[in-house]
Amino acid sequence: MAIGSIYRKYFKNNLFLKLILLFSIITIATIITFSYLMYRTAAQSAVRRELDNQARAMESVNRYISGKYESVRAMMNDVYRSDTLSANLSYFLLHSYDSYVKYQLDHYSAGNDGEFASVTEYFFHRLDSDADIRNIVLYSSEKQVLYAFDANKRFKLVPTNAARSYIPDVMAMETRNVTAPNVWVSKAIGQSDPRVYTVRVPVNDKQTLKNIGQLLVYFDSERISNALAGYKTDLKGTIVVRDANGNVFYDSAGTRYGKKLEIADGEPAVLDGRQLANGVYTNRLSSGEGGYAVIGEATREEIAASYKGTRNTIVLICLICIAVATLIPSLFIMSFARRTNEIIRFTRRIKNGDLKARIDDTHEDELGQISRSFNAMLDELNQYIDRVYKAEIKQKHAELAALQARVNPHFLYNTLEVIRMRAFSQGDNDAAEMIYSLSMLFKNLVKQNREYTLYHELEACRLYLEMFRIRYKNKFAYEIECPPELRSAAVMRLSLQPIVENYIVHGMDPARTDNRLSVRVMADGGDIRAVIEDNGKGIEATRLAELKALLKSAEESEGFGLRSVHARLNLVYGEPYGLDIESEPGAGTTVTIRLPASVGEARENA
């Protein structure tokens, strides 16, 4: 009360408190803006810090893989440095394995075993010296044979004749030095684990310098994780390594082995924290010599976790400043808020239909003027309802009566009966049955029953469909289902039959032999739901959207039958009732009509 007294005494008919509120809003906006700028600066710094850490981890991975590539090159350099081993390797690749064994035995028998260097022993020794190696494969381009060594001291010879295998073509293709394993080669040597990568180097004859084959070394991809040991705690996101063809041969998350990672070749490395598609930050480090790319990915959520504490601190400070800046002005606008709430409560009463409500506010300020304007508006609205809206309702009833009159040609019934008897006397039974169905349909429509029920409406649908069943014989079938307890429900005349007629006119395809229409009526809570479903031509999406918009329009246009049914149901029974259309081109159309379960107004004059 003290605040109200102060307001009435010092601020009556004064908008000064509104200036205080405006000042509070400006203050809040300024605090939020500066807090947001601080948050953005801290977030960008955190993003750059995390991506820099990720880039360092990627460089460590790159050094590791480069080291393996260099170790394979050193393996071949050791071969070339030894004349004996180099000569044996050349003989091994240029001749059959049986010839090589004989060649080896000849050297032993000649007493040269001290100088002889076995190729198989050398590569088994290399397998033992590096625990990361899973397989070593030598390929002879001359003999088109694979020689595979594995860590279990097993040696495998695989013929790869071009007529029976793609391997010669694969080995002849120019490719980068570090790649995911080729599926044909891996299948040939029995290596099915996708968590490996291969380093390929050419094998040349030391004397002629001619290429005589290739050396493939399979490395364990999981060992690449050793290069990330120093970054595991602070590393955000995942690191993926792919070859020049996009095949992933290392994933720190272990989910994308053997899959494709589509990144356009030649794309510059992303090292500035640039956010790419789908909220993912990406770093990329390419190896020109090895032909692979190390890619670091981190989602926005993963990066955001690193600066969550800073964000919470900034939010807390912002909230404290806002509370201080708004608390004092809030004490002064309590009375202002009370009057505003009174207006809000008034508008809710108007929304609920209480058009006699008025605002009792004698103040002269803006709120008082708004209150008086509302009162004046309601006075004019009530006059408008009495003058215009009731006239429109009468016009709608007149339109309904005119529509009812359109379907009352009694003379047609008698005329059709004469034509039917004529057709029957001449032996045209199909035509007679069709004319009978049509005449009964008209009789059903013009019959002045006191109460028009769902049974009458379904009978009208049946008579109409029976004509076309006779007309198209085995090309068209229909079914009508309705629980017995719903047949006596009073409904509006022509609430279902125009929908059935729409299908015959627009949806049925005479060229087909499986045309089908079903009319199913069921209880739905306190209402009746009728579903008319066909397998006809369907409606295109754009046309369907136009029809749905047409149902909501009060203007006369094409589609009169659908619009008329929906408009009459909506006008007589209210907003929830009417029809809805769903359709798919080539699959058919479904029209759902909602009716009241028990309607006393659905008489003959409806």
C-alpha positions in Angstrom: 0.0 0.0 0.0 2.9 2.4 0.8 4.2 2.0 -2.8 0.6 2.5 -4.2 0.2 5.7 -2.0 3.5 7.0 -3.2 2.5 6.3 -6.8 -0.9 8.0 -6.5 0.7 11.0 -4.7 3.8 11.6 -6.9 3.4 9.7 -10.1 -0.4 9.8 -10.9 -0.9 10.4 -14.6 2.9 10.3 -15.1 4.9 7.9 -17.3 8.1 8.4 -15.5 8.2 4.9 -14.3 8.0 3.7 -17.9 11.3 5.6 -18.5 12.8 3.6 -15.5 11.6 0.4 -17.1 13.2 1.5 -20.4 16.4 2.2 -18.7 16.3 -1.2 -17.1 15.9 -2.9 -20.5 18.8 -0.9 -21.9 20.9 -1.9 -19.0 20.0 -5.5 -19.3 20.7 -5.5 -23.0 24.1 -3.9 -22.5 25.1 -6.4 -19.8 24.0 -9.3 -21.9 25.8 -7.9 -25.0 29.1 -7.5 -23.1 28.7 -10.9 -21.5 28.0 -12.5 -24.8 31.1 -10.8 -26.3 33.2 -12.1 -23.4 31.7 -15.5 -23.9 32.4 -15.5 -27.6 36.0 -14.4 -27.1 36.6 -17.1 -24.5 34.9 -19.7 -26.7 36.9 -18.8 -29.7 40.1 -18.9 -27.7 39.1 -22.4 -26.3 38.3 -23.6 -29.7 41.6 -22.5 -31.1 43.4 -24.1 -28.1 41.6 -27.4 -28.5 42.2 -27.5 -32.3 45.9 -26.6 -31.8 46.2 -29.5 -29.4 44.4 -31.7 -31.9 46.8 -30.5 -34.6 49.8 -31.4 -32.5 48.3 -34.9 -32.0 47.8 -35.2 -35.7 51.4 -34.3 -36.3 52.4 -37.0 -33.9 50.3 -39.5 -35.9 51.9 -38.3 -39.1 55.4 -38.7 -37.7 54.5 -42.3 -36.6 53.2 -43.3 -40.0 56.0 -41.6 -41.8 58.4 -43.5 -39.6 56.8 -46.8 -40.7 57.1 -45.7 -44.3 60.7 -44.9 -43.8 61.3 -48.2 -42.1 60.0 -50.1 -45.1 62.2 -48.0 -47.4 65.1 -48.8 -45.1 64.2 -52.5 -45.4 64.6 -52.4 -49.2 67.8 -50.3 -48.9 69.3 -53.0 -46.6 68.5 -55.5 -49.4 70.1 -53.3 -52.0 73.2 -52.8 -49.9 73.8 -56.5 -49.8 74.9 -57.8 -53.2 74.1 -61.4 -52.2 70.7 -60.6 -50.8 69.8 -58.4 -53.7 70.8 -61.1 -56.2 68.8 -63.7 -54.3 65.7 -61.4 -54.1 65.9 -60.8 -57.9 66.2 -64.6 -58.6 63.3 -65.1 -56.1 61.0 -62.8 -58.0 62.1 -63.6 -61.6 61.8 -67.4 -61.2 59.4 -69.9 -59.9 59.6 -70.8 -56.2 60.7 -74.4 -57.1 63.5 -73.0 -59.2 64.5 -70.7 -56.2 64.6 -73.7 -53.8 66.8 -75.6 -56.3 68.9 -72.5 -56.7 69.3 -72.3 -52.9 70.2 -76.0 -52.5 72.8 -75.7 -55.3 74.5 -72.9 -53.3 74.4 -75.0 -50.1 75.8 -78.0 -51.9 78.6 -75.9 -53.5 79.7 -74.9 -50.0 78.5 -71.3 -50.3 76.1 -71.5 -47.4 78.0 -69.0 -45.5 77.6 -66.4 -48.3 74.1 -67.3 -49.2 71.3 -65.0 -47.9 67.9 -66.5 -47.8 65.1 -64.1 -48.8 62.5 -65.9 -46.6 64.8 -65.8 -43.6 65.5 -62.1 -44.1 61.8 -61.1 -44.2 60.9 -63.4 -41.3 63.7 -61.6 -39.4 62.1 -58.3 -40.3 58.7 -59.5 -39.0 60.4 -60.4 -35.7 62.1 -57.1 -35.4 59.0 -54.9 -35.6 55.9 -55.9 -33.6 53.7 -53.5 -35.5 54.1 -55.6 -38.7 51.3 -58.1 -39.4 52.2 -59.3 -42.8 54.9 -58.9 -45.5 54.0 -59.5 -49.1 56.3 -59.8 -52.1 54.8 -59.6 -55.5 56.5 -60.9 -58.6 55.3 -58.9 -61.7 57.2 -61.4 -63.9 55.6 -64.5 -62.5 52.4 -62.8 -61.2 52.8 -64.5 -57.8 52.3 -63.3 -54.3 54.6 -64.4 -51.5 53.1 -63.7 -48.1 54.9 -63.9 -44.7 53.0 -63.5 -41.4 53.9 -63.1 -37.8 53.3 -66.8 -37.1 56.2 -67.8 -39.2 53.9 -69.0 -42.0 54.9 -68.6 -45.6 52.2 -68.6 -48.4 52.5 -68.7 -52.2 49.5 -67.3 -54.1 49.4 -67.5 -57.9 47.6 -64.4 -59.3 47.3 -65.0 -63.1 45.5 -62.1 -64.7 43.0 -64.5 -66.3 41.8 -65.6 -62.8 42.5 -62.6 -60.6 42.4 -58.8 -60.4 45.6 -58.7 -58.4 48.0 -58.1 -61.4 45.9 -55.1 -62.5 45.7 -53.8 -58.9 49.5 -54.1 -58.5 50.2 -52.5 -61.8 48.1 -49.4 -60.9 50.0 -46.3 -59.8 49.1 -45.6 -56.2 50.4 -43.8 -53.2 52.8 -45.4 -50.9 50.6 -45.6 -47.7 47.1 -47.0 -48.3 44.3 -49.0 -46.8 44.8 -52.7 -47.8 43.5 -53.7 -51.2 40.6 -56.1 -50.8 41.8 -58.5 -53.5 45.3 -58.8 -52.1 44.0 -59.1 -48.5 41.6 -61.9 -49.5 44.4 -63.7 -51.4 46.7 -63.8 -48.3 43.9 -64.4 -45.8 44.1 -61.0 -44.1 40.5 -60.1 -43.2 41.1 -57.6 -40.4 40.3 -54.0 -41.6 42.4 -52.5 -38.9 45.6 -52.6 -40.9 47.3 -50.3 -43.5 49.9 -51.1 -46.1 53.1 -49.5 -47.1 54.0 -50.2 -50.7 57.5 -49.7 -52.3 58.8 -51.0 -55.7 61.4 -53.7 -55.9 64.0 -53.2 -58.7 66.7 -55.4 -60.0 70.0 -54.0 -58.7 71.9 -54.7 -61.9 69.3 -53.6 -64.6 67.3 -51.2 -62.4 64.2 -52.8 -64.0 61.1 -53.1 -61.8 60.6 -56.7 -61.0 57.9 -56.5 -58.3 56.6 -54.8 -55.2 57.0 -55.0 -51.5 53.8 -54.6 -49.3 54.1 -54.4 -45.6 50.9 -54.7 -43.5 51.1 -52.7 -40.3 48.7 -52.9 -37.3 46.5 -49.7 -37.4 45.8 -50.0 -33.6 49.5 -49.3 -32.9 49.0 -45.8 -34.3 47.2 -45.0 -31.0 50.7 -45.2 -29.3 51.4 -41.9 -31.0 48.5 -40.3 -29.1 49.5 -41.6 -25.7 50.6 -38.1 -24.6 47.4 -36.4 -25.8 44.6 -38.8 -24.7 43.7 -36.8 -21.6 43.2 -33.4 -23.3 42.4 -34.5 -26.8 38.9 -33.6 -28.0 37.1 -35.4 -30.9 38.5 -38.2 -33.0 41.5 -38.5 -35.4 41.0 -40.4 -38.7 43.7 -41.4 -41.3 42.5 -42.0 -44.8 44.4 -42.9 -48.0 44.3 -41.0 -51.3 41.1 -42.9 -52.3 39.3 -41.9 -49.1 39.5 -45.3 -47.4 39.9 -45.0 -43.6 42.6 -47.2 -42.2 42.8 -45.6 -38.7 40.1 -44.2 -36.5 40.8 -43.3 -32.9 37.1 -44.0 -32.1 37.3 -47.4 -33.9 34.0 -47.0 -35.8 35.0 -46.1 -39.4 37.5 -48.8 -40.3 37.1 -49.8 -43.9 34.7 -47.0 -44.7 34.9 -44.0 -47.1 35.6 -40.5 -45.9 34.7 -38.1 -48.7 36.9 -35.0 -48.7 37.8 -33.3 -51.9 41.4 -33.6 -52.9 43.3 -30.4 -52.9 41.2 -28.9 -50.1 43.4 -26.7 -47.9 44.2 -27.8 -44.4 41.8 -26.4 -41.8 43.9 -25.2 -38.9 42.0 -22.1 -37.9 39.1 -23.6 -36.1 36.7 -23.1 -39.0 33.4 -24.7 -38.4 32.3 -27.0 -41.2 29.0 -28.6 -42.0 26.8 -30.2 -39.3 28.6 -28.4 -36.5 31.9 -30.2 -36.8 35.4 -28.6 -36.5 38.0 -30.1 -38.8 41.8 -30.1 -39.0 43.5 -31.8 -42.0 47.2 -32.7 -42.4 48.2 -34.3 -45.8 51.3 -36.3 -46.6 52.4 -35.6 -50.2 54.9 -38.5 -50.2 52.8 -41.1 -48.4 49.6 -40.1 -50.1 47.5 -40.2 -47.0 45.7 -37.5 -44.9 45.4 -37.2 -41.1 42.0 -35.7 -40.3 41.0 -34.4 -36.9 37.2 -34.0 -36.2 35.6 -32.5 -33.1 31.9 -31.7 -32.7 30.7 -28.4 -31.4 29.5 -30.1 -28.2 32.9 -31.8 -27.6 34.7 -28.4 -28.0 32.1 -26.7 -25.8 32.8 -29.0 -22.9 36.3 -27.4 -22.6 35.0 -23.9 -21.8 31.9 -24.9 -19.9 33.3 -23.6 -16.6 34.1 -20.2 -18.2 30.6 -20.1 -19.6 29.0 -20.8 -16.3 31.0 -18.1 -14.6 30.1 -15.5 -17.2 26.4 -16.5 -16.9 26.5 -16.2 -13.1 28.1 -12.7 -13.3 25.6 -11.7 -15.9 22.6 -12.9 -13.8 23.9 -11.0 -10.7 24.3 -7.8 -12.7 20.8 -8.2 -14.2 19.2 -8.8 -10.8 20.8 -5.7 -9.4 19.8 -3.6 -12.4 16.2 -4.7 -12.4 15.4 -5.2 -8.7 14.9 -1.6 -7.8 12.9 -0.6 -10.9 10.7 -3.6 -10.3 9.6 -2.2 -6.9 8.3 0.9 -8.7 6.3 -0.8 -11.4 4.2 -3.2 -9.2 1.2 -1.0 -9.6 1.8 -0.7 -13.3 1.9 -4.5 -13.5 -1.3 -4.8 -11.6 -3.2 -2.7 -14.1 -1.6 -4.5 -17.0 -2.6 -7.9 -15.5 -6.2 -6.6 -15.2 -6.2 -5.9 -18.9 -4.8 -9.3 -19.7 -7.5 -11.0 -17.6 -10.0 -8.9 -19.4 -8.7 -10.1 -22.9 -8.9 -13.7 -21.7 -12.6 -13.2 -20.8 -13.2 -11.8 -24.3 -11.4 -14.8 -25.8 -13.7 -17.1 -23.9 -16.8 -15.3 -25.4 -17.8 -12.9 -22.7 -18.4 -9.9 -24.9 -20.2 -8.1 -22.1 -17.0 -7.6 -20.1 -15.7 -4.1 -19.5 -12.5 -2.7 -18.0 -13.1 -0.4 -15.0 -10.1 2.0 -15.2 -10.5 5.7 -14.7 -6.9 6.6 -15.1 -5.9 9.2 -17.7 -2.6 7.7 -18.7 -1.9 5.4 -21.7 -3.3 2.3 -19.9 -6.5 4.1 -19.1 -6.8 5.1 -22.7 -6.2 1.5 -23.8 -9.0 0.4 -21.4 -11.5 2.9 -22.8 -10.5 1.9 -26.3 -11.2 -1.8 -25.5 -14.6 -0.8 -24.1 -15.4 1.2 -27.2 -14.2 -1.6 -29.5 -16.5 -4.1 -27.7 -19.5 -1.8 -28.1 -18.8 -1.6 -31.8 -18.2 -5.4 -32.0 -21.5 -6.2 -30.5 -23.3 -3.9 -32.9 -21.4 -5.5 -35.8 -22.5 -9.0 -34.6 -26.1 -7.9 -34.5 -25.9 -6.2 -37.8 -23.7 -8.3 -40.0 -22.8 -11.7 -38.5 -26.4 -12.8 -37.9 -27.2 -11.7 -41.4 -24.4 -13.9 -42.7 -25.7 -16.9 -40.7 -29.1 -16.4 -42.3 -27.5 -16.3 -45.7 -25.7 -19.6 -44.9 -29.0 -21.2 -44.0 -30.5 -19.9 -47.2 -27.6 -21.4 -49.2 -28.1 -24.8 -47.4 -31.8 -24.7 -48.3 -31.0 -23.9 -51.9 -28.5 -26.8 -52.1 -31.2 -29.1 -50.6 -33.6 -27.9 -53.3 -31.2 -28.9 -56.0 -31.7 -32.6 -55.3 -35.5 -32.7 -55.2 -36.6 -33.4 -58.8 -39.5 -35.8 -58.1 -40.3 -36.2 -61.7 -37.0 -37.8 -62.4 -38.0 -40.8 -60.3 -41.1 -41.5 -62.3 -39.3 -41.0 -65.6 -36.5 -43.3 -64.7 -39.0 -46.0 -63.7 -40.6 -45.9 -67.1 -37.2 -46.2 -68.8 -36.2 -49.1 -66.5 -39.4 -51.0 -67.4 -38.7 -50.4 -71.0 -35.1 -51.8 -70.8 -36.3 -54.8 -68.7 -39.0 -55.6 -71.3 -36.4 -55.7 -74.0 -34.1 -58.0 -72.1 -31.4 -55.5 -71.1 -31.1 -56.5 -67.5 -27.9 -54.6 -66.8 -29.4 -51.3 -67.9 -32.5 -52.1 -66.0 -30.6 -52.7 -62.8 -28.5 -49.6 -63.2 -31.7 -47.5 -63.8 -33.3 -49.1 -60.8 -30.3 -48.2 -58.6 -30.4 -44.6 -60.0 -34.1 -44.3 -59.4 -33.8 -45.6 -55.8 -30.9 -43.2 -55.3 -33.1 -40.3 -56.3 -36.0 -41.6 -54.3 -33.7 -41.8 -51.2 -32.6 -38.2 -51.8 -36.0 -36.6 -52.3 -37.8 -38.7 -49.7 -39.0 -36.3 -46.9 -38.1 -38.3 -43.9 -38.5 -36.6 -40.5 -35.0 -37.9 -39.6 -32.2 -38.7 -42.1 -30.0 -41.4 -40.6 -26.5 -42.9 -41.3 -28.4 -45.9 -42.8 -30.0 -43.7 -45.4 -26.7 -42.0 -46.3 -24.9 -45.4 -46.7 -27.8 -46.7 -48.8 -27.4 -43.7 -51.1 -23.7 -44.6 -51.4 -24.5 -48.2 -52.1 -27.1 -47.5 -54.8 -24.7 -45.1 -56.5 -21.8 -47.6 -56.4 -24.0 -50.4 -57.5 -24.7 -48.6 -60.8 -20.9 -48.5 -61.5 -20.4 -52.0 -60.4 -22.8 -53.2 -63.0 -21.3 -50.8 -65.5 -17.7 -52.0 -65.0 -18.5 -55.6 -63.9 -15.3 -57.3 -62.9 -13.2 -54.1 -63.0 -14.7 -52.5 -60.0 -15.6 -53.7 -56.4 -16.7 -51.9 -53.3 -17.5 -52.7 -49.7 -19.4 -50.8 -47.0 -18.9 -51.6 -43.3 -20.9 -50.0 -40.5 -21.6 -51.3 -37.0 -25.4 -51.9 -36.5 -25.5 -49.6 -33.5 -24.4 -46.6 -35.6 -26.8 -47.0 -38.4 -29.6 -45.1 -36.6 -27.4 -42.1 -35.9 -28.9 -38.9 -37.4 -26.6 -37.3 -40.0 -26.8 -34.5 -42.5 -28.0 -35.4 -46.0 -25.3 -35.8 -48.6 -22.5 -36.0 -46.1 -20.8 -39.1 -47.6 -22.3 -39.7 -51.1 -20.4 -36.7 -52.8 -17.1 -38.1 -51.6 -18.0 -41.5 -53.3 -19.0 -39.7 -56.4 -15.7 -37.8 -56.5 -13.8 -41.1 -56.7 -15.9 -42.4 -59.6 -15.4 -39.1 -61.5 -11.8 -38.4 -60.7 -10.1 -41.4 -59.1 -11.2 -44.5 -60.9 -9.1 -45.9 -63.8 -11.4 -47.8 -66.3 -8.3 -49.4 -67.8 -7.5 -51.3 -64.6 -9.2 -54.5 -63.4 -8.6 -54.0 -59.7 -10.5 -50.8 -58.9 -11.6 -50.9 -55.3 -13.4 -48.5 -52.9 -14.2 -49.1 -49.3 -16.5 -47.1 -46.9 -15.8 -47.9 -43.3 -17.8 -46.3 -40.4 -16.6 -46.6 -36.8 -17.1 -45.0 -33.4 -14.4 -42.6 -32.4 -14.8 -41.5 -28.8 -18.0 -39.5 -28.7 -18.0 -39.1 -32.5 -18.5 -41.1 -35.7 -15.6 -41.4 -38.1 -16.2 -42.5 -41.7 -13.1 -43.5 -43.8 -13.5 -43.6 -47.6 -10.5 -45.2 -49.1 -9.7 -46.1 -52.7 -6.7 -47.5 -54.7 -7.2 -45.0 -57.6 -5.1 -42.5 -59.4 -4.3 -40.5 -56.3 -3.7 -36.7 -56.1 -0.4 -34.9 -56.8 1.1 -33.1 -53.8 0.6 -29.6 -55.2 -3.1 -30.4 -56.1 -3.6 -31.9 -52.7 -2.3 -28.8 -51.0 -4.7 -26.7 -53.2 -7.7 -28.9 -52.2 -6.8 -28.6 -48.5 -6.6 -24.9 -48.8 -9.9 -24.9 -50.7 -11.6 -26.7 -47.8 -10.8 -23.7 -45.5 -11.9 -21.2 -48.1 -15.4 -19.7 -48.2 -15.2 -18.8 -51.9 -17.0 -20.8 -54.6 -14.6 -22.7 -56.9 -14.0 -26.1 -58.4 -14.2 -29.0 -56.0 -17.7 -28.0 -55.0 -18.6 -31.4 -53.6 -15.7 -31.7 -51.2 -15.9 -28.0 -50.1 -19.7 -28.2 -49.7 -19.6 -31.3 -47.5 -16.8 -29.8 -45.3 -18.4 -26.3 -45.1 -21.9 -27.7 -44.2 -20.5 -30.0 -41.5 -18.3 -27.2 -40.1 -21.1 -24.7 -40.1 -23.8 -26.8 -38.5 -21.7 -28.8 -36.0 -18.7 -26.6 -35.3 -15.0 -26.6 -35.9 -13.9 -30.2 -35.1 -16.2 -31.7 -37.7 -15.6 -31.9 -41.4 -13.3 -33.9 -43.7 -9.6 -34.4 -44.2 -7.9 -35.7 -47.4 -4.7 -37.7 -47.6 -3.4 -39.0 -51.0 -0.4 -40.5 -52.7 -0.1 -40.4 -56.5 -0.6 -43.9 -58.0 -1.5 -45.4 -54.6 -5.0 -44.0 -53.9 -6.8 -41.4 -51.7 -8.2 -41.6 -48.2 -11.0 -39.1 -47.1 -11.8 -39.1 -43.4 -15.2 -37.5 -42.3 -15.9 -36.7 -38.7 -19.6 -36.6 -37.6 -21.3 -36.2 -34.2 -22.5 -39.5 -32.8 -25.9 -38.3 -31.9 -27.3 -35.1 -33.5 -30.7 -34.0 -33.0 -30.4 -31.2 -35.6 -29.7 -33.5 -38.5 -33.3 -33.5 -39.6 -34.7 -33.3 -43.1 -34.4 -29.5 -43.1 -30.6 -29.7 -42.3 
